[in-house]
Amino acid sequence: MIAVLTAAAAAQLPSSPAPDRFPDGTGKSALLKVCSNCHTVESVIQTLKTRQEWSDVIDQMAHFGAEASEQEFDQILAYSGEVLLADHR
């Protein structure tokens, strides 16, 4: 009986959060908040682009219904342009 209760309790424990692979910076929280509604962290990190390409992607995501304020979109672009640039590889 104790083993069953222990197993049930362990099954209800929250899993560990995924490691944070984004460097700190202005716009990080906006990127994680807005982009993680549809995208995994891995997909964002694997997709390095130029600043103009990020601007185009952000415009496209806004057109597709990404919910963020203009300030958040600006912060996401600034952050992406600093840490997720294709020429930083």
C-alpha positions as a Markdown table, in Angstrom:
| # | Residue | x | y | z |
|---|---|---|---|---|
| 1 | Met | 0.0 | 0.0 | 0.0 |
| 2 | Ile | 2.8 | 2.4 | 0.9 |
| 3 | Ala | 4.5 | 1.7 | -2.5 |
| 4 | Val | 1.3 | 2.5 | -4.3 |
| 5 | Leu | 0.9 | 5.8 | -2.4 |
| 6 | Thr | 4.5 | 6.7 | -3.0 |
| 7 | Ala | 4.2 | 6.0 | -6.8 |
| 8 | Ala | 1.0 | 8.0 | -7.0 |
| 9 | Ala | 2.6 | 11.0 | -5.1 |
| 10 | Ala | 5.7 | 10.9 | -7.4 |
| 11 | Ala | 3.5 | 10.9 | -10.5 |
| 12 | Gln | 1.8 | 14.1 | -9.3 |
| 13 | Leu | 5.1 | 16.0 | -8.8 |
| 14 | Pro | 5.7 | 18.7 | -11.4 |
| 15 | Ser | 8.4 | 17.8 | -13.9 |
| 16 | Ser | 11.6 | 20.0 | -13.9 |
| 17 | Pro | 11.4 | 23.0 | -16.2 |
| 18 | Ala | 13.3 | 22.9 | -19.4 |
| 19 | Pro | 16.7 | 24.5 | -19.1 |
| 20 | Asp | 16.8 | 28.2 | -20.2 |
| 21 | Arg | 19.0 | 28.3 | -23.3 |
| 22 | Phe | 18.5 | 32.0 | -24.0 |
| 23 | Pro | 21.0 | 34.6 | -22.8 |
| 24 | Asp | 19.7 | 37.4 | -20.6 |
| 25 | Gly | 18.8 | 40.6 | -22.4 |
| 26 | Thr | 16.0 | 43.1 | -23.1 |
| 27 | Gly | 13.3 | 41.3 | -25.0 |
| 28 | Lys | 14.0 | 37.8 | -23.7 |
| 29 | Ser | 10.9 | 37.7 | -21.6 |
| 30 | Ala | 8.8 | 39.0 | -24.5 |
| 31 | Leu | 10.2 | 36.4 | -26.8 |
| 32 | Leu | 9.6 | 33.6 | -24.4 |
| 33 | Lys | 6.1 | 34.8 | -23.6 |
| 34 | Val | 4.9 | 35.5 | -27.2 |
| 35 | Cys | 6.8 | 32.9 | -29.2 |
| 36 | Ser | 6.4 | 30.0 | -26.9 |
| 37 | Asn | 2.6 | 30.0 | -27.5 |
| 38 | Cys | 3.3 | 28.2 | -30.8 |
| 39 | His | 7.1 | 27.4 | -30.9 |
| 40 | Thr | 9.5 | 25.3 | -28.8 |
| 41 | Val | 12.7 | 26.9 | -27.5 |
| 42 | Glu | 14.6 | 24.4 | -29.7 |
| 43 | Ser | 12.9 | 25.6 | -32.9 |
| 44 | Val | 13.7 | 29.2 | -32.1 |
| 45 | Ile | 17.4 | 28.5 | -31.2 |
| 46 | Gln | 17.9 | 26.4 | -34.3 |
| 47 | Thr | 16.5 | 29.0 | -36.6 |
| 48 | Leu | 19.2 | 31.7 | -36.8 |
| 49 | Lys | 18.4 | 34.6 | -39.2 |
| 50 | Thr | 19.6 | 38.0 | -40.2 |
| 51 | Arg | 18.0 | 41.0 | -38.5 |
| 52 | Gln | 15.9 | 41.7 | -41.6 |
| 53 | Glu | 14.8 | 38.1 | -41.8 |
| 54 | Trp | 13.7 | 38.2 | -38.1 |
| 55 | Ser | 11.8 | 41.4 | -38.9 |
| 56 | Asp | 10.0 | 39.7 | -41.7 |
| 57 | Val | 9.2 | 36.6 | -39.5 |
| 58 | Ile | 7.9 | 38.8 | -36.7 |
| 59 | Asp | 5.7 | 40.7 | -39.2 |
| 60 | Gln | 4.4 | 37.4 | -40.6 |
| 61 | Met | 3.7 | 36.0 | -37.1 |
| 62 | Ala | 1.8 | 39.1 | -36.2 |
| 63 | His | -0.2 | 38.7 | -39.4 |
| 64 | Phe | -0.9 | 35.0 | -38.4 |
| 65 | Gly | -2.3 | 36.1 | -35.0 |
| 66 | Ala | 0.7 | 36.3 | -32.6 |
| 67 | Glu | -0.6 | 38.3 | -29.7 |
| 68 | Ala | 1.8 | 41.0 | -28.4 |
| 69 | Ser | 1.9 | 44.7 | -28.0 |
| 70 | Glu | 4.0 | 46.8 | -30.5 |
| 71 | Gln | 6.5 | 47.3 | -27.7 |
| 72 | Glu | 6.8 | 43.5 | -27.2 |
| 73 | Phe | 7.3 | 43.0 | -30.9 |
| 74 | Asp | 10.0 | 45.7 | -30.9 |
| 75 | Gln | 11.7 | 44.0 | -28.0 |
| 76 | Ile | 11.6 | 40.6 | -29.7 |
| 77 | Leu | 13.2 | 42.1 | -32.8 |
| 78 | Ala | 15.9 | 43.8 | -30.8 |
| 79 | Tyr | 16.6 | 40.7 | -28.8 |
| 80 | Ser | 16.6 | 38.4 | -31.9 |
| 81 | Gly | 18.8 | 40.9 | -33.7 |
| 82 | Glu | 21.4 | 40.7 | -30.8 |
| 83 | Val | 21.4 | 37.0 | -29.9 |
| 84 | Leu | 19.8 | 35.0 | -32.7 |
| 85 | Leu | 21.6 | 36.3 | -35.7 |
| 86 | Ala | 22.7 | 34.0 | -38.6 |
| 87 | Asp | 26.1 | 35.7 | -38.9 |
| 88 | His | 26.9 | 34.9 | -35.2 |
| 89 | Arg | 27.3 | 31.2 | -36.0 |
